[in-house]
Amino acid sequence: MDRSAERGWEWLENGELIQRAEEDGYEVIVTTDQSMRYQQNLAGRRLAIVVLMATAWPRVRPRTAAIRAAIEEVRPGELREVPIPRRG
């Protein structure tokens, strides 16, 4: 799994990142940017976006099965959010 920083893409804005990922053949972007839904129009895009609704690994890790399912089920041009419950 590539990360944007490992590819030198950390400086790209969301629209540019999506474009570059499509050009490089990516099918899905997984992000924690919860505002992505409001910032990007995915109509006509060849890739999909999965948004994790938390950033803390201890909260995200127990949801890996749900994340994997979202990645497998999401279709090009779609954005799917994966709920991450709060502990406590």
PDB file with one MODEL, atoms N, CA, C and O in Angstrom:
MODEL        1
ATOM      1  N   MET A   1       0.853  -1.170   0.000  1.00  0.00           N
ATOM      2  CA  MET A   1       0.000   0.000   0.000  1.00  0.00           C
ATOM      3  C   MET A   1       0.898   1.232   0.000  1.00  0.00           C
ATOM      4  O   MET A   1       1.715   1.404   0.904  1.00  0.00           O
ATOM      5  N   ASP A   2       0.755   2.071  -0.988  1.00  0.00           N
ATOM      6  CA  ASP A   2       1.517   3.311  -1.074  1.00  0.00           C
ATOM      7  C   ASP A   2       0.886   4.385  -0.227  1.00  0.00           C
ATOM      8  O   ASP A   2      -0.331   4.411  -0.042  1.00  0.00           O
ATOM      9  N   ARG A   3       1.698   5.256   0.280  1.00  0.00           N
ATOM     10  CA  ARG A   3       1.208   6.452   0.950  1.00  0.00           C
ATOM     11  C   ARG A   3       1.640   7.628   0.107  1.00  0.00           C
ATOM     12  O   ARG A   3       2.674   7.572  -0.559  1.00  0.00           O
ATOM     13  N   SER A   4       0.861   8.692   0.128  1.00  0.00           N
ATOM     14  CA  SER A   4       1.152   9.841  -0.728  1.00  0.00           C
ATOM     15  C   SER A   4       2.543  10.397  -0.480  1.00  0.00           C
ATOM     16  O   SER A   4       3.212  10.797  -1.433  1.00  0.00           O
ATOM     17  N   ALA A   5       3.004  10.438   0.768  1.00  0.00           N
ATOM     18  CA  ALA A   5       4.333  10.973   1.067  1.00  0.00           C
ATOM     19  C   ALA A   5       5.425  10.111   0.443  1.00  0.00           C
ATOM     20  O   ALA A   5       6.443  10.637  -0.008  1.00  0.00           O
ATOM     21  N   GLU A   6       5.229   8.801   0.411  1.00  0.00           N
ATOM     22  CA  GLU A   6       6.217   7.914  -0.183  1.00  0.00           C
ATOM     23  C   GLU A   6       6.325   8.110  -1.682  1.00  0.00           C
ATOM     24  O   GLU A   6       7.356   7.792  -2.275  1.00  0.00           O
ATOM     25  N   ARG A   7       5.289   8.621  -2.297  1.00  0.00           N
ATOM     26  CA  ARG A   7       5.298   8.870  -3.739  1.00  0.00           C
ATOM     27  C   ARG A   7       5.679  10.305  -4.062  1.00  0.00           C
ATOM     28  O   ARG A   7       5.756  10.677  -5.233  1.00  0.00           O
ATOM     29  N   GLY A   8       5.922  11.123  -3.027  1.00  0.00           N
ATOM     30  CA  GLY A   8       6.240  12.526  -3.253  1.00  0.00           C
ATOM     31  C   GLY A   8       5.010  13.375  -3.527  1.00  0.00           C
ATOM     32  O   GLY A   8       5.119  14.461  -4.096  1.00  0.00           O
ATOM     33  N   TRP A   9       3.838  12.889  -3.127  1.00  0.00           N
ATOM     34  CA  TRP A   9       2.580  13.584  -3.415  1.00  0.00           C
ATOM     35  C   TRP A   9       2.055  14.372  -2.234  1.00  0.00           C
ATOM     36  O   TRP A   9       0.971  14.946  -2.331  1.00  0.00           O
ATOM     37  N   GLU A  10       2.774  14.427  -1.120  1.00  0.00           N
ATOM     38  CA  GLU A  10       2.234  15.060   0.080  1.00  0.00           C
ATOM     39  C   GLU A  10       1.884  16.526  -0.110  1.00  0.00           C
ATOM     40  O   GLU A  10       1.084  17.062   0.657  1.00  0.00           O
ATOM     41  N   TRP A  11       2.445  17.182  -1.092  1.00  0.00           N
ATOM     42  CA  TRP A  11       2.185  18.595  -1.345  1.00  0.00           C
ATOM     43  C   TRP A  11       0.981  18.821  -2.251  1.00  0.00           C
ATOM     44  O   TRP A  11       0.568  19.966  -2.437  1.00  0.00           O
ATOM     45  N   LEU A  12       0.410  17.768  -2.815  1.00  0.00           N
ATOM     46  CA  LEU A  12      -0.710  17.913  -3.748  1.00  0.00           C
ATOM     47  C   LEU A  12      -2.012  18.226  -3.011  1.00  0.00           C
ATOM     48  O   LEU A  12      -2.284  17.673  -1.945  1.00  0.00           O
ATOM     49  N   GLU A  13      -2.798  19.106  -3.587  1.00  0.00           N
ATOM     50  CA  GLU A  13      -4.155  19.361  -3.093  1.00  0.00           C
ATOM     51  C   GLU A  13      -5.025  18.166  -3.467  1.00  0.00           C
ATOM     52  O   GLU A  13      -4.648  17.371  -4.328  1.00  0.00           O
ATOM     53  N   ASN A  14      -6.191  18.032  -2.824  1.00  0.00           N
ATOM     54  CA  ASN A  14      -7.038  16.865  -3.044  1.00  0.00           C
ATOM     55  C   ASN A  14      -7.369  16.615  -4.509  1.00  0.00           C
ATOM     56  O   ASN A  14      -7.263  15.480  -4.973  1.00  0.00           O
ATOM     57  N   GLY A  15      -7.765  17.641  -5.244  1.00  0.00           N
ATOM     58  CA  GLY A  15      -8.106  17.460  -6.653  1.00  0.00           C
ATOM     59  C   GLY A  15      -6.917  16.983  -7.462  1.00  0.00           C
ATOM     60  O   GLY A  15      -7.058  16.116  -8.324  1.00  0.00           O
ATOM     61  N   GLU A  16      -5.748  17.541  -7.195  1.00  0.00           N
ATOM     62  CA  GLU A  16      -4.527  17.116  -7.887  1.00  0.00           C
ATOM     63  C   GLU A  16      -4.131  15.698  -7.485  1.00  0.00           C
ATOM     64  O   GLU A  16      -3.670  14.916  -8.316  1.00  0.00           O
ATOM     65  N   LEU A  17      -4.312  15.377  -6.214  1.00  0.00           N
ATOM     66  CA  LEU A  17      -3.989  14.038  -5.732  1.00  0.00           C
ATOM     67  C   LEU A  17      -4.869  12.999  -6.422  1.00  0.00           C
ATOM     68  O   LEU A  17      -4.380  11.955  -6.853  1.00  0.00           O
ATOM     69  N   ILE A  18      -6.145  13.280  -6.526  1.00  0.00           N
ATOM     70  CA  ILE A  18      -7.064  12.361  -7.202  1.00  0.00           C
ATOM     71  C   ILE A  18      -6.660  12.189  -8.658  1.00  0.00           C
ATOM     72  O   ILE A  18      -6.632  11.068  -9.166  1.00  0.00           O
ATOM     73  N   GLN A  19      -6.350  13.279  -9.327  1.00  0.00           N
ATOM     74  CA  GLN A  19      -5.939  13.220 -10.732  1.00  0.00           C
ATOM     75  C   GLN A  19      -4.676  12.384 -10.900  1.00  0.00           C
ATOM     76  O   GLN A  19      -4.611  11.527 -11.782  1.00  0.00           O
ATOM     77  N   ARG A  20      -3.672  12.628 -10.057  1.00  0.00           N
ATOM     78  CA  ARG A  20      -2.404  11.892 -10.145  1.00  0.00           C
ATOM     79  C   ARG A  20      -2.623  10.410  -9.856  1.00  0.00           C
ATOM     80  O   ARG A  20      -2.049   9.553 -10.527  1.00  0.00           O
ATOM     81  N   ALA A  21      -3.447  10.111  -8.864  1.00  0.00           N
ATOM     82  CA  ALA A  21      -3.727   8.710  -8.530  1.00  0.00           C
ATOM     83  C   ALA A  21      -4.420   8.005  -9.698  1.00  0.00           C
ATOM     84  O   ALA A  21      -4.099   6.858 -10.008  1.00  0.00           O
ATOM     85  N   GLU A  22      -5.360   8.682 -10.338  1.00  0.00           N
ATOM     86  CA  GLU A  22      -6.028   8.100 -11.512  1.00  0.00           C
ATOM     87  C   GLU A  22      -5.030   7.847 -12.629  1.00  0.00           C
ATOM     88  O   GLU A  22      -5.041   6.786 -13.253  1.00  0.00           O
ATOM     89  N   GLU A  23      -4.172   8.818 -12.876  1.00  0.00           N
ATOM     90  CA  GLU A  23      -3.166   8.679 -13.937  1.00  0.00           C
ATOM     91  C   GLU A  23      -2.239   7.501 -13.675  1.00  0.00           C
ATOM     92  O   GLU A  23      -1.782   6.850 -14.615  1.00  0.00           O
ATOM     93  N   ASP A  24      -1.960   7.225 -12.410  1.00  0.00           N
ATOM     94  CA  ASP A  24      -1.068   6.124 -12.049  1.00  0.00           C
ATOM     95  C   ASP A  24      -1.812   4.790 -11.882  1.00  0.00           C
ATOM     96  O   ASP A  24      -1.209   3.791 -11.491  1.00  0.00           O
ATOM     97  N   GLY A  25      -3.107   4.773 -12.175  1.00  0.00           N
ATOM     98  CA  GLY A  25      -3.861   3.535 -12.184  1.00  0.00           C
ATOM     99  C   GLY A  25      -4.470   3.105 -10.863  1.00  0.00           C
ATOM    100  O   GLY A  25      -4.945   1.975 -10.749  1.00  0.00           O
ATOM    101  N   TYR A  26      -4.469   3.970  -9.868  1.00  0.00           N
ATOM    102  CA  TYR A  26      -5.098   3.616  -8.598  1.00  0.00           C
ATOM    103  C   TYR A  26      -6.609   3.526  -8.770  1.00  0.00           C
ATOM    104  O   TYR A  26      -7.198   4.264  -9.559  1.00  0.00           O
ATOM    105  N   GLU A  27      -7.223   2.623  -8.031  1.00  0.00           N
ATOM    106  CA  GLU A  27      -8.670   2.443  -8.083  1.00  0.00           C
ATOM    107  C   GLU A  27      -9.365   3.036  -6.868  1.00  0.00           C
ATOM    108  O   GLU A  27     -10.520   3.453  -6.962  1.00  0.00           O
ATOM    109  N   VAL A  28      -8.680   3.082  -5.724  1.00  0.00           N
ATOM    110  CA  VAL A  28      -9.277   3.559  -4.478  1.00  0.00           C
ATOM    111  C   VAL A  28      -8.250   4.387  -3.713  1.00  0.00           C
ATOM    112  O   VAL A  28      -7.073   4.032  -3.646  1.00  0.00           O
ATOM    113  N   ILE A  29      -8.711   5.490  -3.140  1.00  0.00           N
ATOM    114  CA  ILE A  29      -7.924   6.277  -2.199  1.00  0.00           C
ATOM    115  C   ILE A  29      -8.568   6.091  -0.834  1.00  0.00           C
ATOM    116  O   ILE A  29      -9.783   6.232  -0.693  1.00  0.00           O
ATOM    117  N   VAL A  30      -7.756   5.775   0.174  1.00  0.00           N
ATOM    118  CA  VAL A  30      -8.227   5.690   1.558  1.00  0.00           C
ATOM    119  C   VAL A  30      -7.654   6.898   2.284  1.00  0.00           C
ATOM    120  O   VAL A  30      -6.447   7.138   2.254  1.00  0.00           O
ATOM    121  N   THR A  31      -8.532   7.659   2.938  1.00  0.00           N
ATOM    122  CA  THR A  31      -8.120   8.899   3.582  1.00  0.00           C
ATOM    123  C   THR A  31      -8.858   9.086   4.904  1.00  0.00           C
ATOM    124  O   THR A  31      -9.875   8.441   5.160  1.00  0.00           O
ATOM    125  N   THR A  32      -8.337   9.965   5.724  1.00  0.00           N
ATOM    126  CA  THR A  32      -9.048  10.380   6.937  1.00  0.00           C
ATOM    127  C   THR A  32      -9.588  11.800   6.782  1.00  0.00           C
ATOM    128  O   THR A  32     -10.090  12.379   7.746  1.00  0.00           O
ATOM    129  N   ASP A  33      -9.490  12.361   5.591  1.00  0.00           N
ATOM    130  CA  ASP A  33      -9.972  13.717   5.327  1.00  0.00           C
ATOM    131  C   ASP A  33     -11.502  13.695   5.241  1.00  0.00           C
ATOM    132  O   ASP A  33     -12.070  13.416   4.185  1.00  0.00           O
ATOM    133  N   GLN A  34     -12.152  13.992   6.356  1.00  0.00           N
ATOM    134  CA  GLN A  34     -13.607  13.896   6.433  1.00  0.00           C
ATOM    135  C   GLN A  34     -14.326  14.986   5.646  1.00  0.00           C
ATOM    136  O   GLN A  34     -15.535  14.886   5.437  1.00  0.00           O
ATOM    137  N   SER A  35     -13.628  16.008   5.212  1.00  0.00           N
ATOM    138  CA  SER A  35     -14.258  17.042   4.398  1.00  0.00           C
ATOM    139  C   SER A  35     -14.198  16.715   2.908  1.00  0.00           C
ATOM    140  O   SER A  35     -14.717  17.475   2.090  1.00  0.00           O
ATOM    141  N   MET A  36     -13.573  15.601   2.546  1.00  0.00           N
ATOM    142  CA  MET A  36     -13.443  15.209   1.141  1.00  0.00           C
ATOM    143  C   MET A  36     -14.798  15.162   0.442  1.00  0.00           C
ATOM    144  O   MET A  36     -14.903  15.548  -0.722  1.00  0.00           O
ATOM    145  N   ARG A  37     -15.838  14.695   1.135  1.00  0.00           N
ATOM    146  CA  ARG A  37     -17.175  14.594   0.545  1.00  0.00           C
ATOM    147  C   ARG A  37     -17.653  15.951   0.019  1.00  0.00           C
ATOM    148  O   ARG A  37     -18.336  16.020  -1.003  1.00  0.00           O
ATOM    149  N   TYR A  38     -17.297  17.007   0.711  1.00  0.00           N
ATOM    150  CA  TYR A  38     -17.778  18.346   0.357  1.00  0.00           C
ATOM    151  C   TYR A  38     -16.831  19.074  -0.573  1.00  0.00           C
ATOM    152  O   TYR A  38     -17.209  20.082  -1.172  1.00  0.00           O
ATOM    153  N   GLN A  39     -15.609  18.585  -0.708  1.00  0.00           N
ATOM    154  CA  GLN A  39     -14.601  19.274  -1.504  1.00  0.00           C
ATOM    155  C   GLN A  39     -14.481  18.749  -2.928  1.00  0.00           C
ATOM    156  O   GLN A  39     -14.022  19.470  -3.813  1.00  0.00           O
ATOM    157  N   GLN A  40     -14.886  17.511  -3.163  1.00  0.00           N
ATOM    158  CA  GLN A  40     -14.619  16.885  -4.454  1.00  0.00           C
ATOM    159  C   GLN A  40     -15.891  16.369  -5.108  1.00  0.00           C
ATOM    160  O   GLN A  40     -16.735  15.744  -4.467  1.00  0.00           O
ATOM    161  N   ASN A  41     -16.004  16.646  -6.396  1.00  0.00           N
ATOM    162  CA  ASN A  41     -17.065  16.065  -7.207  1.00  0.00           C
ATOM    163  C   ASN A  41     -16.462  14.845  -7.892  1.00  0.00           C
ATOM    164  O   ASN A  41     -15.567  14.981  -8.726  1.00  0.00           O
ATOM    165  N   LEU A  42     -16.939  13.672  -7.551  1.00  0.00           N
ATOM    166  CA  LEU A  42     -16.360  12.446  -8.086  1.00  0.00           C
ATOM    167  C   LEU A  42     -17.065  11.933  -9.333  1.00  0.00           C
ATOM    168  O   LEU A  42     -16.683  10.899  -9.882  1.00  0.00           O
ATOM    169  N   ALA A  43     -18.083  12.643  -9.781  1.00  0.00           N
ATOM    170  CA  ALA A  43     -18.799  12.218 -10.984  1.00  0.00           C
ATOM    171  C   ALA A  43     -17.817  12.087 -12.147  1.00  0.00           C
ATOM    172  O   ALA A  43     -17.051  13.005 -12.439  1.00  0.00           O
ATOM    173  N   GLY A  44     -17.855  10.940 -12.796  1.00  0.00           N
ATOM    174  CA  GLY A  44     -16.993  10.697 -13.941  1.00  0.00           C
ATOM    175  C   GLY A  44     -15.578  10.259 -13.584  1.00  0.00           C
ATOM    176  O   GLY A  44     -14.771  10.004 -14.478  1.00  0.00           O
ATOM    177  N   ARG A  45     -15.268  10.170 -12.317  1.00  0.00           N
ATOM    178  CA  ARG A  45     -13.925   9.737 -11.899  1.00  0.00           C
ATOM    179  C   ARG A  45     -13.776   8.232 -12.070  1.00  0.00           C
ATOM    180  O   ARG A  45     -14.754   7.487 -11.998  1.00  0.00           O
ATOM    181  N   ARG A  46     -12.550   7.798 -12.296  1.00  0.00           N
ATOM    182  CA  ARG A  46     -12.253   6.377 -12.455  1.00  0.00           C
ATOM    183  C   ARG A  46     -11.874   5.723 -11.135  1.00  0.00           C
ATOM    184  O   ARG A  46     -11.693   4.507 -11.079  1.00  0.00           O
ATOM    185  N   LEU A  47     -11.752   6.502 -10.088  1.00  0.00           N
ATOM    186  CA  LEU A  47     -11.412   5.912  -8.800  1.00  0.00           C
ATOM    187  C   LEU A  47     -12.465   6.239  -7.772  1.00  0.00           C
ATOM    188  O   LEU A  47     -13.343   7.072  -7.995  1.00  0.00           O
ATOM    189  N   ALA A  48     -12.363   5.570  -6.646  1.00  0.00           N
ATOM    190  CA  ALA A  48     -13.298   5.742  -5.539  1.00  0.00           C
ATOM    191  C   ALA A  48     -12.515   6.214  -4.320  1.00  0.00           C
ATOM    192  O   ALA A  48     -11.290   6.105  -4.273  1.00  0.00           O
ATOM    193  N   ILE A  49     -13.236   6.738  -3.341  1.00  0.00           N
ATOM    194  CA  ILE A  49     -12.606   7.216  -2.112  1.00  0.00           C
ATOM    195  C   ILE A  49     -13.295   6.559  -0.920  1.00  0.00           C
ATOM    196  O   ILE A  49     -14.522   6.508  -0.838  1.00  0.00           O
ATOM    197  N   VAL A  50     -12.475   6.059  -0.001  1.00  0.00           N
ATOM    198  CA  VAL A  50     -12.962   5.522   1.267  1.00  0.00           C
ATOM    199  C   VAL A  50     -12.431   6.439   2.360  1.00  0.00           C
ATOM    200  O   VAL A  50     -11.223   6.641   2.482  1.00  0.00           O
ATOM    201  N   VAL A  51     -13.344   6.994   3.153  1.00  0.00           N
ATOM    202  CA  VAL A  51     -12.972   7.935   4.208  1.00  0.00           C
ATOM    203  C   VAL A  51     -13.134   7.247   5.555  1.00  0.00           C
ATOM    204  O   VAL A  51     -14.216   6.769   5.896  1.00  0.00           O
ATOM    205  N   LEU A  52     -12.054   7.203   6.312  1.00  0.00           N
ATOM    206  CA  LEU A  52     -12.092   6.678   7.673  1.00  0.00           C
ATOM    207  C   LEU A  52     -12.511   7.807   8.591  1.00  0.00           C
ATOM    208  O   LEU A  52     -11.938   8.895   8.536  1.00  0.00           O
ATOM    209  N   MET A  53     -13.496   7.565   9.429  1.00  0.00           N
ATOM    210  CA  MET A  53     -14.075   8.625  10.238  1.00  0.00           C
ATOM    211  C   MET A  53     -13.352   8.812  11.578  1.00  0.00           C
ATOM    212  O   MET A  53     -13.957   9.233  12.564  1.00  0.00           O
ATOM    213  N   ALA A  54     -12.068   8.499  11.599  1.00  0.00           N
ATOM    214  CA  ALA A  54     -11.194   8.751  12.744  1.00  0.00           C
ATOM    215  C   ALA A  54      -9.760   8.677  12.240  1.00  0.00           C
ATOM    216  O   ALA A  54      -9.491   8.097  11.188  1.00  0.00           O
ATOM    217  N   THR A  55      -8.847   9.264  12.994  1.00  0.00           N
ATOM    218  CA  THR A  55      -7.438   9.248  12.596  1.00  0.00           C
ATOM    219  C   THR A  55      -6.553   8.449  13.538  1.00  0.00           C
ATOM    220  O   THR A  55      -5.427   8.107  13.176  1.00  0.00           O
ATOM    221  N   ALA A  56      -7.029   8.147  14.726  1.00  0.00           N
ATOM    222  CA  ALA A  56      -6.212   7.462  15.731  1.00  0.00           C
ATOM    223  C   ALA A  56      -6.160   5.956  15.454  1.00  0.00           C
ATOM    224  O   ALA A  56      -7.195   5.290  15.424  1.00  0.00           O
ATOM    225  N   TRP A  57      -4.955   5.428  15.255  1.00  0.00           N
ATOM    226  CA  TRP A  57      -4.789   4.024  14.929  1.00  0.00           C
ATOM    227  C   TRP A  57      -5.447   3.089  15.946  1.00  0.00           C
ATOM    228  O   TRP A  57      -6.052   2.103  15.524  1.00  0.00           O
ATOM    229  N   PRO A  58      -5.368   3.335  17.257  1.00  0.00           N
ATOM    230  CA  PRO A  58      -6.036   2.429  18.196  1.00  0.00           C
ATOM    231  C   PRO A  58      -7.549   2.327  17.966  1.00  0.00           C
ATOM    232  O   PRO A  58      -8.152   1.299  18.276  1.00  0.00           O
ATOM    233  N   ARG A  59      -8.155   3.369  17.434  1.00  0.00           N
ATOM    234  CA  ARG A  59      -9.591   3.321  17.122  1.00  0.00           C
ATOM    235  C   ARG A  59      -9.838   2.713  15.748  1.00  0.00           C
ATOM    236  O   ARG A  59     -10.853   2.047  15.542  1.00  0.00           O
ATOM    237  N   VAL A  60      -8.930   2.931  14.809  1.00  0.00           N
ATOM    238  CA  VAL A  60      -9.102   2.449  13.436  1.00  0.00           C
ATOM    239  C   VAL A  60      -8.826   0.944  13.334  1.00  0.00           C
ATOM    240  O   VAL A  60      -9.553   0.228  12.647  1.00  0.00           O
ATOM    241  N   ARG A  61      -7.798   0.471  14.004  1.00  0.00           N
ATOM    242  CA  ARG A  61      -7.345  -0.912  13.863  1.00  0.00           C
ATOM    243  C   ARG A  61      -8.441  -1.957  14.045  1.00  0.00           C
ATOM    244  O   ARG A  61      -8.490  -2.899  13.254  1.00  0.00           O
ATOM    245  N   PRO A  62      -9.317  -1.850  15.033  1.00  0.00           N
ATOM    246  CA  PRO A  62     -10.368  -2.876  15.175  1.00  0.00           C
ATOM    247  C   PRO A  62     -11.380  -2.877  14.022  1.00  0.00           C
ATOM    248  O   PRO A  62     -12.190  -3.797  13.917  1.00  0.00           O
ATOM    249  N   ARG A  63     -11.341  -1.866  13.167  1.00  0.00           N
ATOM    250  CA  ARG A  63     -12.307  -1.747  12.065  1.00  0.00           C
ATOM    251  C   ARG A  63     -11.720  -2.188  10.720  1.00  0.00           C
ATOM    252  O   ARG A  63     -12.289  -1.890   9.670  1.00  0.00           O
ATOM    253  N   THR A  64     -10.579  -2.898  10.748  1.00  0.00           N
ATOM    254  CA  THR A  64      -9.934  -3.256   9.488  1.00  0.00           C
ATOM    255  C   THR A  64     -10.830  -4.108   8.585  1.00  0.00           C
ATOM    256  O   THR A  64     -10.771  -3.964   7.364  1.00  0.00           O
ATOM    257  N   ALA A  65     -11.647  -4.978   9.146  1.00  0.00           N
ATOM    258  CA  ALA A  65     -12.555  -5.782   8.308  1.00  0.00           C
ATOM    259  C   ALA A  65     -13.566  -4.886   7.595  1.00  0.00           C
ATOM    260  O   ALA A  65     -13.857  -5.095   6.417  1.00  0.00           O
ATOM    261  N   ALA A  66     -14.099  -3.899   8.296  1.00  0.00           N
ATOM    262  CA  ALA A  66     -15.049  -2.964   7.676  1.00  0.00           C
ATOM    263  C   ALA A  66     -14.360  -2.105   6.627  1.00  0.00           C
ATOM    264  O   ALA A  66     -14.950  -1.789   5.593  1.00  0.00           O
ATOM    265  N   ILE A  67     -13.126  -1.730   6.886  1.00  0.00           N
ATOM    266  CA  ILE A  67     -12.369  -0.924   5.917  1.00  0.00           C
ATOM    267  C   ILE A  67     -12.111  -1.742   4.658  1.00  0.00           C
ATOM    268  O   ILE A  67     -12.303  -1.259   3.542  1.00  0.00           O
ATOM    269  N   ARG A  68     -11.675  -2.979   4.846  1.00  0.00           N
ATOM    270  CA  ARG A  68     -11.428  -3.869   3.701  1.00  0.00           C
ATOM    271  C   ARG A  68     -12.707  -4.054   2.889  1.00  0.00           C
ATOM    272  O   ARG A  68     -12.673  -4.003   1.660  1.00  0.00           O
ATOM    273  N   ALA A  69     -13.828  -4.268   3.564  1.00  0.00           N
ATOM    274  CA  ALA A  69     -15.103  -4.446   2.864  1.00  0.00           C
ATOM    275  C   ALA A  69     -15.466  -3.190   2.071  1.00  0.00           C
ATOM    276  O   ALA A  69     -15.929  -3.285   0.935  1.00  0.00           O
ATOM    277  N   ALA A  70     -15.258  -2.027   2.664  1.00  0.00           N
ATOM    278  CA  ALA A  70     -15.560  -0.774   1.961  1.00  0.00           C
ATOM    279  C   ALA A  70     -14.699  -0.631   0.713  1.00  0.00           C
ATOM    280  O   ALA A  70     -15.187  -0.206  -0.335  1.00  0.00           O
ATOM    281  N   ILE A  71     -13.425  -0.983   0.819  1.00  0.00           N
ATOM    282  CA  ILE A  71     -12.522  -0.905  -0.335  1.00  0.00           C
ATOM    283  C   ILE A  71     -12.987  -1.844  -1.442  1.00  0.00           C
ATOM    284  O   ILE A  71     -12.959  -1.483  -2.618  1.00  0.00           O
ATOM    285  N   GLU A  72     -13.412  -3.034  -1.071  1.00  0.00           N
ATOM    286  CA  GLU A  72     -13.858  -4.012  -2.068  1.00  0.00           C
ATOM    287  C   GLU A  72     -15.201  -3.643  -2.699  1.00  0.00           C
ATOM    288  O   GLU A  72     -15.445  -3.965  -3.862  1.00  0.00           O
ATOM    289  N   GLU A  73     -16.064  -2.976  -1.952  1.00  0.00           N
ATOM    290  CA  GLU A  73     -17.421  -2.697  -2.423  1.00  0.00           C
ATOM    291  C   GLU A  73     -17.581  -1.362  -3.136  1.00  0.00           C
ATOM    292  O   GLU A  73     -18.446  -1.233  -4.003  1.00  0.00           O
ATOM    293  N   VAL A  74     -16.770  -0.367  -2.796  1.00  0.00           N
ATOM    294  CA  VAL A  74     -16.927   0.963  -3.379  1.00  0.00           C
ATOM    295  C   VAL A  74     -16.619   0.907  -4.881  1.00  0.00           C
ATOM    296  O   VAL A  74     -15.759   0.144  -5.320  1.00  0.00           O
ATOM    297  N   ARG A  75     -17.318   1.707  -5.642  1.00  0.00           N
ATOM    298  CA  ARG A  75     -17.191   1.719  -7.100  1.00  0.00           C
ATOM    299  C   ARG A  75     -16.630   3.059  -7.574  1.00  0.00           C
ATOM    300  O   ARG A  75     -16.708   4.051  -6.849  1.00  0.00           O
ATOM    301  N   PRO A  76     -16.066   3.097  -8.783  1.00  0.00           N
ATOM    302  CA  PRO A  76     -15.528   4.355  -9.306  1.00  0.00           C
ATOM    303  C   PRO A  76     -16.569   5.476  -9.218  1.00  0.00           C
ATOM    304  O   PRO A  76     -17.746   5.280  -9.522  1.00  0.00           O
ATOM    305  N   GLY A  77     -16.108   6.642  -8.800  1.00  0.00           N
ATOM    306  CA  GLY A  77     -16.980   7.794  -8.682  1.00  0.00           C
ATOM    307  C   GLY A  77     -17.740   7.873  -7.375  1.00  0.00           C
ATOM    308  O   GLY A  77     -18.502   8.814  -7.154  1.00  0.00           O
ATOM    309  N   GLU A  78     -17.539   6.880  -6.495  1.00  0.00           N
ATOM    310  CA  GLU A  78     -18.233   6.863  -5.210  1.00  0.00           C
ATOM    311  C   GLU A  78     -17.295   7.259  -4.077  1.00  0.00           C
ATOM    312  O   GLU A  78     -16.076   7.120  -4.173  1.00  0.00           O
ATOM    313  N   LEU A  79     -17.892   7.750  -3.014  1.00  0.00           N
ATOM    314  CA  LEU A  79     -17.188   8.003  -1.762  1.00  0.00           C
ATOM    315  C   LEU A  79     -17.942   7.254  -0.684  1.00  0.00           C
ATOM    316  O   LEU A  79     -19.157   7.399  -0.550  1.00  0.00           O
ATOM    317  N   ARG A  80     -17.222   6.451   0.085  1.00  0.00           N
ATOM    318  CA  ARG A  80     -17.845   5.678   1.157  1.00  0.00           C
ATOM    319  C   ARG A  80     -17.135   6.011   2.457  1.00  0.00           C
ATOM    320  O   ARG A  80     -15.906   6.005   2.525  1.00  0.00           O
ATOM    321  N   GLU A  81     -17.919   6.304   3.491  1.00  0.00           N
ATOM    322  CA  GLU A  81     -17.371   6.589   4.804  1.00  0.00           C
ATOM    323  C   GLU A  81     -17.436   5.325   5.657  1.00  0.00           C
ATOM    324  O   GLU A  81     -18.426   4.594   5.628  1.00  0.00           O
ATOM    325  N   VAL A  82     -16.368   5.079   6.418  1.00  0.00           N
ATOM    326  CA  VAL A  82     -16.324   3.944   7.345  1.00  0.00           C
ATOM    327  C   VAL A  82     -16.428   4.499   8.758  1.00  0.00           C
ATOM    328  O   VAL A  82     -15.505   5.166   9.225  1.00  0.00           O
ATOM    329  N   PRO A  83     -17.530   4.237   9.445  1.00  0.00           N
ATOM    330  CA  PRO A  83     -17.677   4.727  10.814  1.00  0.00           C
ATOM    331  C   PRO A  83     -16.634   4.073  11.731  1.00  0.00           C
ATOM    332  O   PRO A  83     -16.363   2.877  11.627  1.00  0.00           O
ATOM    333  N   ILE A  84     -16.072   4.860  12.605  1.00  0.00           N
ATOM    334  CA  ILE A  84     -15.116   4.381  13.604  1.00  0.00           C
ATOM    335  C   ILE A  84     -15.670   4.791  14.966  1.00  0.00           C
ATOM    336  O   ILE A  84     -15.596   5.964  15.333  1.00  0.00           O
ATOM    337  N   PRO A  85     -16.225   3.842  15.720  1.00  0.00           N
ATOM    338  CA  PRO A  85     -16.842   4.210  17.000  1.00  0.00           C
ATOM    339  C   PRO A  85     -15.819   4.743  17.992  1.00  0.00           C
ATOM    340  O   PRO A  85     -14.645   4.372  17.978  1.00  0.00           O
ATOM    341  N   ARG A  86     -16.303   5.616  18.839  1.00  0.00           N
ATOM    342  CA  ARG A  86     -15.475   6.116  19.945  1.00  0.00           C
ATOM    343  C   ARG A  86     -15.446   5.065  21.028  1.00  0.00           C
ATOM    344  O   ARG A  86     -16.422   4.346  21.246  1.00  0.00           O
ATOM    345  N   ARG A  87     -14.342   4.986  21.688  1.00  0.00           N
ATOM    346  CA  ARG A  87     -14.238   4.060  22.815  1.00  0.00           C
ATOM    347  C   ARG A  87     -14.672   4.788  24.079  1.00  0.00           C
ATOM    348  O   ARG A  87     -14.600   6.013  24.178  1.00  0.00           O
ATOM    349  N   GLY A  88     -15.117   4.005  25.024  1.00  0.00           N
ATOM    350  CA  GLY A  88     -15.420   4.626  26.310  1.00  0.00           C
ATOM    351  C   GLY A  88     -16.794   4.554  26.703  1.00  0.00           C
ATOM    352  O   GLY A  88     -17.158   5.047  27.770  1.00  0.00           O
TER     353      GLY A  88
ENDMDL
END
